Amino acid sequence: MAPPSARRSGHSRRAQYGQFTGYVLASIGAIVGAILLVISLFSPSAFGGLRGTAAEAVAPAGAGVAVARSEGRSWLDSISGYLRAGSQNEALKKEVEIARIRLQEAEALKEENARLKSLLRLEDAEDKPVVASRIVGATAASSRRYAYLGVGSRDGVRPGMPVRSPRGFIGRVLEVSPNTARVLLLTDTESIVPVRRAKDDLVAFAEGRGDGRINIRLINLGINPLKVGDVFVTSGAGGFFRPGVAVAILSEVTDDGGIARIISDPAATDFVVVEKVYQPTALKAAQTPVERDLAPAASGGE
């Protein structure tokens, strides 16, 4: 008797039938596959219905997978965005802060250009001023009111010359050095400027109070004709200041005149122009012989 390992598989009819059935099914599958392949080559649309049915069958499952994939990606993006939110917010805050600074700088440049254009129109409308300058300093905590300009005698500036902004008169040059000038402001207690009411020839003097306002002193005392809101301009009396330059607006009526607020506030003024003395002979008459020798060109060289 042969050993069990050497026994042939055909000893069992069941095993022989199973093996034979497998061969038959494999052959049938190969034949069917070959037939389907030939049909698909010669008629590609023949299995469209079957493909559609199959697609319909797997569509719900595919949609579920797509939703799960999308939700998963959104969830990961949310987590990633949350982790990056701190640094992004910080960067955005810095950008907004820088943008605000740039906006303020642009607004400042816009206002400065407007003031410079006003000075240019002032130069075109009247006699050319001696020089234009920025106010580089001013007294802050004092009863005396001075301003300092970044121009001096080298630029043709002389004591007594009026100083004005695009809005109106602010003072006169008191002292000069080669590169700077000190201006006695209209609101100083030692400042006196002859003025008149703009709508008529009512004359008065504008005297500084030292508190940012000025007193309007009438020359002819009697019934006070002044009213709140009256505008005063330089009268030209004395020959120092050009007539018709805006000075102040009356805000309060008193027995001998009134109290007015200046139209051109030096604290809100950046650029000014220094003008020639309206009548140079008036300046020469006010000088001593020594002053005339030292500053013969008080009117700008004329």
Residue frames relative to the residue before (quaternion, step in Angstrom):
aa qw qx qy qz dx dy dz
M 1.0000 0.0000 0.0000 0.0000 0.00 0.00 0.00
A 0.4292 -0.7173 0.4947 0.2379 3.58 -0.88 1.04
P 0.5803 -0.5918 0.4231 0.3660 3.58 -1.11 0.57
P 0.6488 -0.5591 0.3431 0.3856 3.65 -1.16 0.61
S 0.6375 0.5525 -0.3399 0.4157 3.63 1.03 -0.73
A 0.6995 0.4686 -0.2739 0.4649 3.56 1.12 -0.47
R 0.4572 0.6993 -0.4498 0.3156 3.57 1.27 0.03
R 0.4472 -0.6958 0.5030 0.2509 3.58 -0.95 0.84
S 0.5783 -0.6182 0.4146 0.3339 3.57 -1.14 0.66
G 0.6188 0.5891 -0.3426 0.3907 3.54 1.12 -0.49
H 0.4424 0.7010 -0.4721 0.3001 3.56 1.17 0.10
S 0.7345 0.3435 -0.2101 0.5462 3.60 1.33 -0.45
R 0.4175 -0.7103 0.5071 0.2531 3.59 -0.73 1.03
R 0.6082 0.5586 -0.3685 0.4270 3.62 1.05 -0.67
A 0.6621 0.4941 -0.3048 0.4739 3.54 0.92 -0.83
Q 0.6447 0.5147 -0.3301 0.4588 3.59 0.99 -0.76
Y 0.6591 0.5008 -0.3104 0.4675 3.63 0.98 -0.80
G 0.6456 0.5158 -0.3250 0.4600 3.58 1.00 -0.79
Q 0.6651 0.4962 -0.3102 0.4639 3.59 0.93 -0.84
F 0.6510 0.5135 -0.3100 0.4651 3.53 1.01 -0.85
T 0.6446 0.5198 -0.3230 0.4583 3.59 0.99 -0.83
G 0.6308 0.5341 -0.3337 0.4532 3.58 0.99 -0.75
Y 0.6515 0.5096 -0.3196 0.4623 3.55 0.97 -0.85
V 0.6534 0.5246 -0.3122 0.4477 3.55 0.97 -0.92
L 0.6799 0.4855 -0.2972 0.4622 3.59 0.89 -0.96
A 0.6372 0.5161 -0.3363 0.4632 3.59 1.00 -0.73
S 0.6531 0.5075 -0.3205 0.4617 3.58 0.99 -0.81
I 0.6524 0.5065 -0.3194 0.4646 3.56 0.97 -0.89
G 0.6433 0.5206 -0.3247 0.4580 3.59 0.97 -0.81
A 0.6571 0.5061 -0.3210 0.4573 3.56 0.95 -0.82
I 0.6518 0.5106 -0.3157 0.4635 3.55 1.00 -0.87
V 0.6589 0.5019 -0.3117 0.4656 3.60 0.90 -0.95
G 0.6497 0.5172 -0.3191 0.4567 3.57 0.97 -0.84
A 0.6519 0.5089 -0.3243 0.4592 3.56 0.97 -0.82
I 0.6417 0.5199 -0.3249 0.4609 3.57 1.02 -0.86
L 0.6643 0.4998 -0.3077 0.4628 3.59 0.92 -0.92
L 0.6288 0.5375 -0.3344 0.4515 3.56 1.03 -0.76
V 0.6577 0.5017 -0.3118 0.4674 3.55 0.93 -0.90
I 0.6530 0.5137 -0.3197 0.4556 3.59 0.95 -0.89
S 0.6762 0.4992 -0.3043 0.4483 3.62 0.91 -0.88
L 0.6326 0.5285 -0.3368 0.4551 3.56 1.15 -0.60
F 0.7602 0.3778 -0.2038 0.4876 3.56 0.91 -0.91
S 0.7896 0.1165 -0.0694 0.5984 3.62 1.21 -0.45
P 0.1874 -0.8407 0.4987 0.0966 3.60 0.25 1.27
S 0.6998 0.4779 -0.2820 0.4499 3.61 1.03 -0.66
A 0.4398 0.7254 -0.4525 0.2751 3.62 1.22 -0.10
F 0.7656 0.3452 -0.1876 0.5094 3.60 1.03 -0.70
G 0.2865 0.7846 -0.5059 0.2155 3.60 1.20 0.42
G 0.6516 0.5205 -0.3219 0.4481 3.54 0.95 -0.82
L 0.6588 0.5061 -0.3102 0.4621 3.55 0.96 -0.84
R 0.6496 0.5072 -0.3201 0.4673 3.55 0.97 -0.83
G 0.6409 0.5227 -0.3281 0.4566 3.58 1.02 -0.78
T 0.6470 0.5172 -0.3178 0.4614 3.55 1.01 -0.87
A 0.6555 0.5071 -0.3086 0.4668 3.55 0.99 -0.84
A 0.6446 0.5154 -0.3216 0.4641 3.56 0.99 -0.83
E 0.6391 0.5194 -0.3283 0.4626 3.57 1.00 -0.81
A 0.6534 0.5364 -0.3128 0.4331 3.55 1.02 -0.80
V 0.7666 0.3588 -0.1991 0.4939 3.57 0.93 -0.87
A 0.4333 0.7282 -0.4521 0.2785 3.63 1.26 -0.14
P 0.6619 0.4999 -0.3442 0.4400 3.67 0.76 -0.83
A 0.6642 0.4981 -0.3134 0.4609 3.55 0.95 -0.86
G 0.6500 0.5157 -0.3165 0.4599 3.58 1.02 -0.82
A 0.6393 0.5235 -0.3262 0.4592 3.58 1.02 -0.79
G 0.6460 0.5213 -0.3204 0.4564 3.55 1.00 -0.79
V 0.6457 0.5110 -0.3173 0.4705 3.55 1.00 -0.83
A 0.6512 0.5220 -0.3180 0.4497 3.61 0.98 -0.88
V 0.6504 0.5106 -0.3174 0.4643 3.57 0.96 -0.87
A 0.6535 0.5136 -0.3125 0.4599 3.55 0.95 -0.90
R 0.6529 0.5105 -0.3144 0.4628 3.56 0.99 -0.85
S 0.6634 0.5085 -0.3001 0.4596 3.59 0.95 -0.90
E 0.6654 0.4983 -0.3013 0.4670 3.55 0.93 -0.91
G 0.6432 0.5237 -0.3241 0.4549 3.53 1.01 -0.78
R 0.6565 0.4986 -0.3125 0.4719 3.55 0.99 -0.84
S 0.6418 0.5143 -0.3261 0.4661 3.61 0.99 -0.81
W 0.6419 0.5262 -0.3220 0.4554 3.55 0.99 -0.81
L 0.6587 0.4914 -0.3044 0.4816 3.56 0.97 -0.85
D 0.6421 0.5152 -0.3258 0.4649 3.59 1.03 -0.79
S 0.6325 0.5352 -0.3302 0.4522 3.57 1.04 -0.77
I 0.6559 0.5014 -0.3078 0.4729 3.54 0.94 -0.88
S 0.6632 0.5017 -0.3036 0.4650 3.56 0.93 -0.92
G 0.6593 0.5069 -0.3079 0.4622 3.59 0.99 -0.84
Y 0.6305 0.5308 -0.3290 0.4609 3.55 1.03 -0.77
L 0.6652 0.5012 -0.3030 0.4631 3.57 0.95 -0.86
R 0.7291 0.4130 -0.2375 0.4914 3.59 1.10 -0.70
A 0.4574 0.7250 -0.4360 0.2740 3.60 1.25 -0.24
G 0.6357 0.5571 -0.3396 0.4125 3.59 0.94 -0.82
S 0.7101 0.4430 -0.2624 0.4803 3.56 0.78 -1.03
Q 0.6375 0.5242 -0.3337 0.4555 3.58 1.04 -0.72
N 0.6498 0.5114 -0.3187 0.4633 3.59 0.94 -0.84
E 0.6409 0.5214 -0.3214 0.4627 3.57 0.99 -0.81
A 0.6615 0.4963 -0.3064 0.4714 3.56 0.98 -0.88
L 0.6518 0.5132 -0.3150 0.4610 3.59 1.00 -0.82
K 0.6235 0.5341 -0.3395 0.4590 3.59 1.01 -0.76
K 0.6544 0.5034 -0.3125 0.4697 3.57 0.96 -0.84
E 0.6511 0.5108 -0.3191 0.4620 3.59 0.97 -0.83
V 0.6527 0.5049 -0.3153 0.4687 3.59 0.97 -0.85
E 0.6474 0.5195 -0.3202 0.4566 3.58 0.96 -0.83
I 0.6594 0.4936 -0.3041 0.4786 3.56 0.96 -0.88
A 0.6389 0.5275 -0.3247 0.4562 3.57 1.01 -0.82
R 0.6451 0.5117 -0.3254 0.4648 3.59 0.99 -0.76
I 0.6380 0.5185 -0.3270 0.4660 3.57 1.00 -0.82
R 0.6632 0.4992 -0.3054 0.4665 3.57 0.93 -0.92
L 0.6307 0.5326 -0.3308 0.4574 3.58 1.07 -0.74
Q 0.6597 0.4957 -0.3090 0.4730 3.57 0.95 -0.84
E 0.6358 0.5173 -0.3308 0.4677 3.57 1.03 -0.77
A 0.6458 0.5153 -0.3198 0.4638 3.56 1.00 -0.81
E 0.6425 0.5121 -0.3243 0.4688 3.59 1.01 -0.79
A 0.6443 0.5189 -0.3200 0.4618 3.58 1.01 -0.83
L 0.6526 0.5014 -0.3123 0.4746 3.58 0.98 -0.83
K 0.6250 0.5412 -0.3350 0.4519 3.57 1.04 -0.78
E 0.6793 0.4762 -0.2914 0.4763 3.58 0.91 -0.91
E 0.6428 0.5208 -0.3264 0.4573 3.57 1.01 -0.80
N 0.6404 0.5139 -0.3218 0.4715 3.59 1.00 -0.78
A 0.6331 0.5266 -0.3363 0.4569 3.58 1.02 -0.76
R 0.6596 0.4953 -0.3142 0.4701 3.58 0.98 -0.82
L 0.6521 0.5034 -0.3242 0.4651 3.58 0.97 -0.79
K 0.6301 0.5196 -0.3361 0.4690 3.60 1.01 -0.72
S 0.6242 0.5278 -0.3423 0.4632 3.57 1.04 -0.72
L 0.6454 0.5045 -0.3230 0.4739 3.58 1.01 -0.77
L 0.6383 0.5226 -0.3316 0.4578 3.58 1.02 -0.76
R 0.6455 0.4972 -0.3220 0.4821 3.58 0.99 -0.80
L 0.6078 0.5487 -0.3419 0.4610 3.57 1.14 -0.69
E 0.6569 0.5012 -0.3099 0.4705 3.58 0.99 -0.80
D 0.6711 0.5046 -0.3051 0.4493 3.58 0.99 -0.79
A 0.7008 0.5003 -0.2799 0.4244 3.55 1.01 -0.84
E 0.7981 0.2160 -0.0971 0.5540 3.62 1.04 -0.65
D 0.7336 -0.3540 0.3076 0.4919 3.52 -1.34 -0.22
K 0.5730 -0.6169 0.4161 0.3435 3.53 -1.01 0.82
P 0.4057 -0.7212 0.4985 0.2582 3.64 -0.76 0.96
V 0.6611 -0.5043 0.3745 0.4103 3.52 -1.31 0.26
V 0.7662 -0.2114 0.1932 0.5752 3.58 0.80 -1.01
A 0.3059 -0.7045 0.6051 0.2096 3.54 -1.28 0.47
S 0.0100 0.8135 -0.5788 0.0562 3.56 -1.01 0.79
R 0.4445 -0.6328 0.5600 0.2972 3.50 -1.35 0.31
I 0.4396 -0.6416 0.5481 0.3079 3.58 -1.11 0.64
V 0.1868 -0.8340 0.5150 0.0663 3.57 -0.47 1.22
G 0.8114 -0.0175 0.0103 0.5842 3.59 1.21 -0.16
A 0.0241 -0.7837 0.6206 0.0069 3.54 -1.29 0.36
T 0.5426 -0.5922 0.4758 0.3583 3.56 -1.22 0.47
A 0.2416 -0.8011 0.5373 0.1060 3.56 -0.92 0.91
A 0.8166 0.1280 -0.0353 0.5617 3.61 0.72 -1.05
S 0.5300 0.5931 -0.4272 0.4300 3.57 0.43 1.21
S 0.5104 -0.6269 0.4851 0.3333 3.56 -1.19 0.50
R 0.6296 0.4873 -0.3329 0.5054 3.57 1.25 -0.33
R 0.2060 -0.7967 0.5640 0.0690 3.55 -0.93 0.94
Y 0.1180 0.7840 -0.5926 0.1420 3.54 -0.38 1.33
A 0.1257 -0.7342 0.6569 0.1167 3.50 -1.35 0.40
Y 0.2591 -0.7685 0.5707 0.1290 3.54 -1.19 0.59
L 0.2170 -0.7835 0.5758 0.0864 3.53 -0.92 0.99
G 0.4616 -0.6913 0.4921 0.2586 3.55 -1.21 0.56
V 0.6194 0.4656 -0.3640 0.5168 3.58 1.13 0.69
G 0.0861 -0.8167 0.5701 0.0253 3.56 -1.18 0.54
S 0.8268 -0.2291 0.1664 0.4860 3.52 -1.24 -0.56
R 0.5977 0.5636 -0.3690 0.4347 3.61 1.10 -0.53
D 0.7026 0.4314 -0.2554 0.5051 3.57 1.21 -0.47
G 0.6298 -0.5667 0.3285 0.4176 3.57 1.27 0.16
V 0.4699 0.6743 -0.4489 0.3507 3.59 1.24 0.14
R 0.0512 -0.7929 0.6071 -0.0112 3.57 -0.97 0.96
P 0.6045 -0.5489 0.4168 0.3993 3.61 -1.17 0.48
G 0.7498 0.3817 -0.2976 0.4512 3.53 -1.09 0.81
M 0.5507 0.6224 -0.4039 0.3824 3.60 1.18 -0.34
P 0.4440 -0.6927 0.4965 0.2765 3.61 -0.94 0.83
V 0.1972 -0.7537 0.6194 0.0965 3.53 -1.22 0.68
R 0.0561 0.8114 -0.5773 0.0727 3.56 -0.84 0.97
S 0.3401 -0.6902 0.5996 0.2199 3.51 -1.35 0.39
P 0.7066 -0.4291 0.3069 0.4717 3.62 -1.19 -0.03
R 0.6771 0.4974 -0.2960 0.4543 3.60 1.16 -0.52
G 0.7681 -0.3160 0.2180 0.5124 3.58 1.03 -0.60
F 0.7567 -0.3896 0.3037 0.4282 3.51 -1.43 -0.22
I 0.0980 -0.8110 0.5739 0.0586 3.61 -0.98 0.81
G 0.7852 -0.2538 0.1684 0.5391 3.65 1.13 -0.39
R 0.3933 -0.6910 0.5462 0.2637 3.52 -1.32 -0.35
V 0.5826 -0.5885 0.4332 0.3558 3.54 -1.20 0.59
L 0.2137 -0.7956 0.5585 0.0970 3.56 -0.82 1.03
E 0.7952 -0.0190 0.0539 0.6037 3.57 0.90 -0.96
V 0.1243 -0.7850 0.6020 0.0764 3.56 -1.16 0.57
S 0.1269 -0.7134 0.6807 0.1078 3.48 -1.36 0.51
P 0.7427 -0.4019 0.2430 0.4773 3.63 -1.13 0.07
N 0.8364 0.1751 -0.0657 0.5153 3.61 0.94 -0.80
T 0.7473 0.3078 -0.2112 0.5497 3.60 1.21 0.06
A 0.1243 -0.7709 0.6190 0.0845 3.53 -1.31 0.32
R 0.2583 -0.7439 0.5952 0.1599 3.54 -1.09 0.79
V 0.2000 -0.8001 0.5626 0.0572 3.52 -0.83 1.11
L 0.3094 -0.7087 0.6047 0.1908 3.55 -0.97 0.94
L 0.3027 -0.7946 0.5008 0.1619 3.56 -0.40 1.24
L 0.6617 -0.5331 0.3744 0.3713 3.51 -1.26 0.55
T 0.7063 0.4782 -0.2631 0.4508 3.60 1.08 -0.70
D 0.4673 0.6685 -0.4561 0.3560 3.62 1.23 0.01
T 0.5763 -0.6254 0.4086 0.3312 3.58 -1.10 0.73
E 0.6846 0.4632 -0.2848 0.4854 3.61 1.20 -0.39
S 0.5643 0.6107 -0.3817 0.4036 3.58 1.27 -0.02
I 0.0368 0.7660 -0.6388 0.0621 3.54 -0.94 1.01
V 0.0059 0.8024 -0.5931 0.0652 3.56 -0.68 1.12
P 0.3832 -0.7128 0.5323 0.2483 3.61 -0.81 0.92
V 0.0104 -0.8091 0.5855 -0.0504 3.57 -0.80 1.05
R 0.1479 -0.7474 0.6329 0.1379 3.53 -1.36 0.06
R 0.5533 -0.5838 0.4637 0.3716 3.53 -1.22 0.44
A 0.5454 -0.6815 0.3830 0.3023 3.55 -0.81 1.04
K 0.7273 0.4591 -0.2639 0.4366 3.60 0.95 -0.76
D 0.7877 0.1119 -0.0947 0.5984 3.61 1.25 -0.16
D 0.6191 -0.5584 0.4111 0.3685 3.56 -1.24 -0.32
L 0.2944 0.7506 -0.5354 0.2514 3.58 1.08 0.62
V 0.1736 -0.8274 0.5308 0.0588 3.58 -0.42 1.26
A 0.0424 0.7742 -0.6286 0.0609 3.52 -1.25 0.61
F 0.3925 -0.6645 0.5645 0.2928 3.51 -1.37 -0.16
A 0.2663 -0.7318 0.6062 0.1614 3.55 -1.07 0.83
E 0.0444 -0.8117 0.5811 -0.0374 3.57 -0.54 1.23
G 0.4542 -0.7034 0.4793 0.2632 3.56 -0.85 0.95
R 0.3166 -0.7583 0.5460 0.1635 3.57 -1.13 0.69
G 0.4594 -0.6933 0.4435 0.3341 3.60 1.20 -0.39
D 0.6989 0.4355 -0.2744 0.4966 3.59 1.28 0.03
G 0.6810 -0.4826 0.2843 0.4718 3.58 1.21 0.39
R 0.7075 0.3679 -0.2582 0.5454 3.59 1.29 -0.04
I 0.2989 -0.7422 0.5680 0.1929 3.56 -1.29 0.10
N 0.3956 -0.6757 0.5679 0.2538 3.53 -1.31 0.48
I 0.2280 -0.7320 0.6249 0.1474 3.54 -1.05 0.80
R 0.0887 -0.8124 0.5763 -0.0018 3.58 -0.46 1.27
L 0.3255 -0.7543 0.5396 0.1840 3.55 -0.65 1.13
I 0.4526 -0.6735 0.5137 0.2787 3.55 -1.11 0.73
N 0.7525 0.2903 -0.1654 0.5675 3.57 0.94 -0.89
L 0.2143 -0.7957 0.5575 0.1006 3.56 -0.39 1.23
G 0.3497 0.6912 -0.5704 0.2732 3.54 -1.16 0.59
I 0.7810 -0.1768 0.1822 0.5706 3.54 -0.86 -0.96
N 0.3579 -0.7497 0.5193 0.2005 3.54 -0.72 1.10
P 0.1905 -0.8233 0.5257 0.0970 3.62 -0.46 1.17
L 0.4803 0.7000 -0.4296 0.3078 3.59 1.25 -0.09
K 0.1269 -0.7672 0.6258 0.0608 3.53 -1.26 0.62
V 0.5847 -0.5678 0.4424 0.3742 3.54 -1.15 0.61
G 0.7405 0.3567 -0.2908 0.4897 3.55 -0.83 1.03
D 0.4686 0.6630 -0.4562 0.3644 3.60 1.24 -0.11
V 0.2762 -0.7561 0.5770 0.1379 3.55 -1.01 0.91
F 0.1514 -0.7892 0.5919 0.0622 3.55 -0.94 0.94
V 0.1084 -0.7737 0.6236 0.0273 3.53 -1.11 0.87
T 0.6350 -0.5083 0.4008 0.4216 3.56 -1.25 0.29
S 0.3754 -0.7550 0.5013 0.1946 3.55 -0.99 0.88
G 0.4573 -0.6837 0.4538 0.3427 3.59 1.16 -0.49
A 0.4589 0.6813 -0.4549 0.3439 3.59 1.26 -0.09
G 0.7568 0.3376 -0.2785 0.4856 3.54 -0.97 0.87
G 0.4340 -0.7570 0.4097 0.2658 3.56 1.23 -0.33
F 0.5485 0.6293 -0.4133 0.3638 3.61 1.20 -0.06
F 0.8170 0.2391 -0.0844 0.5178 3.56 0.80 -1.03
R 0.5304 -0.6343 0.4692 0.3102 3.53 -1.04 0.88
P 0.4391 -0.7037 0.4779 0.2893 3.65 -0.81 0.82
G 0.7708 0.4018 -0.2760 0.4103 3.50 -1.26 0.54
V 0.5195 0.6188 -0.4350 0.3975 3.62 1.21 0.18
A 0.5079 -0.6807 0.4373 0.2957 3.58 -0.80 1.03
V 0.1469 -0.8084 0.5679 0.0492 3.56 -0.97 0.91
A 0.8106 -0.1897 0.1952 0.5185 3.60 0.48 -1.14
I 0.2908 -0.7060 0.6162 0.1932 3.52 -1.41 0.25
L 0.4468 -0.7106 0.4779 0.2588 3.58 -0.76 1.06
S 0.1156 -0.8127 0.5701 0.0348 3.57 -0.87 1.00
E 0.7941 0.0957 -0.0472 0.5983 3.59 1.25 -0.33
V 0.3007 -0.7535 0.5617 0.1621 3.57 -0.96 0.89
T 0.1044 -0.7784 0.6178 0.0394 3.58 -1.01 0.93
D 0.7279 -0.4344 0.2908 0.4438 3.58 -1.29 0.03
D 0.8018 0.2688 -0.1298 0.5177 3.57 0.92 -0.88
G 0.8105 -0.0481 0.0242 0.5832 3.59 1.16 0.31
G 0.4620 -0.6677 0.4809 0.3307 3.53 -0.51 -1.17
I 0.4115 -0.6498 0.5699 0.2890 3.52 -1.39 -0.01
A 0.0899 -0.8208 0.5640 -0.0107 3.56 -0.80 1.04
R 0.3322 -0.6914 0.5974 0.2340 3.51 -1.29 0.41
I 0.5000 -0.6813 0.4486 0.2908 3.53 -0.94 0.91
I 0.4948 -0.6685 0.4736 0.2897 3.55 -1.09 0.71
S 0.7673 0.2597 -0.1462 0.5678 3.58 0.96 -0.85
D 0.1742 -0.8085 0.5578 0.0697 3.56 -0.15 1.30
P 0.4148 -0.7242 0.4840 0.2632 3.64 -0.59 1.04
A 0.6161 0.5635 -0.3555 0.4202 3.60 1.07 -0.62
A 0.7367 0.3634 -0.2158 0.5278 3.58 1.18 -0.50
T 0.5975 0.5632 -0.3466 0.4535 3.57 1.28 0.32
D 0.2248 -0.7771 0.5754 0.1204 3.57 -0.91 0.90
F 0.8154 0.1778 -0.0530 0.5484 3.54 0.75 -1.09
V 0.0363 -0.7818 0.6224 -0.0070 3.55 -1.07 0.82
V 0.2819 -0.7188 0.5966 0.2190 3.55 -1.33 0.15
V 0.3030 -0.7083 0.6098 0.1860 3.53 -1.16 0.73
E 0.1740 -0.8124 0.5531 0.0613 3.55 -0.68 1.13
K 0.5829 -0.5512 0.4569 0.3842 3.54 -1.28 0.29
V 0.5746 -0.5447 0.4692 0.3911 3.53 -1.22 0.44
Y 0.5566 -0.6611 0.3863 0.3223 3.56 -0.82 1.05
Q 0.7753 0.0487 -0.0228 0.6293 3.58 0.98 -0.88
P 0.3577 -0.7832 0.4620 0.2125 3.61 -0.14 1.26
T 0.5980 0.5765 -0.3778 0.4091 3.60 1.06 -0.58
A 0.5932 0.5688 -0.3703 0.4330 3.58 1.15 -0.56
L 0.6551 0.4938 -0.3092 0.4810 3.58 1.02 -0.76
K 0.6551 0.5093 -0.3190 0.4579 3.59 0.94 -0.84
A 0.6487 0.5212 -0.3231 0.4507 3.56 1.02 -0.74
A 0.6896 0.4788 -0.2794 0.4659 3.57 1.12 -0.64
Q 0.6272 0.5501 -0.3375 0.4360 3.61 1.23 -0.27
T 0.4704 -0.6145 0.5490 0.3156 3.50 -1.33 0.44
P 0.6818 -0.4753 0.3366 0.4427 3.63 -1.19 0.24
V 0.6416 0.5153 -0.3368 0.4575 3.62 1.00 -0.76
E 0.6527 0.5137 -0.3101 0.4626 3.59 0.97 -0.86
R 0.6351 0.5298 -0.3421 0.4461 3.57 1.00 -0.69
D 0.6546 0.5022 -0.3139 0.4698 3.57 1.08 -0.72
L 0.7000 0.4691 -0.2798 0.4600 3.58 1.00 -0.81
A 0.8152 0.1410 -0.0502 0.5595 3.61 0.99 -0.73
P 0.0374 0.8403 -0.5391 0.0445 3.59 0.51 1.13
A 0.7237 0.4240 -0.2440 0.4867 3.59 1.22 -0.40
A 0.1044 0.8428 -0.5212 0.0851 3.56 0.89 0.88
S 0.6985 0.4512 -0.2782 0.4807 3.57 1.13 -0.45
G 0.6828 -0.5055 0.2881 0.4420 3.58 1.18 0.40
G 0.7396 -0.4276 0.2374 0.4624 3.56 1.11 0.57
E 0.5413 0.6154 -0.4119 0.3983 3.58 1.22 0.04
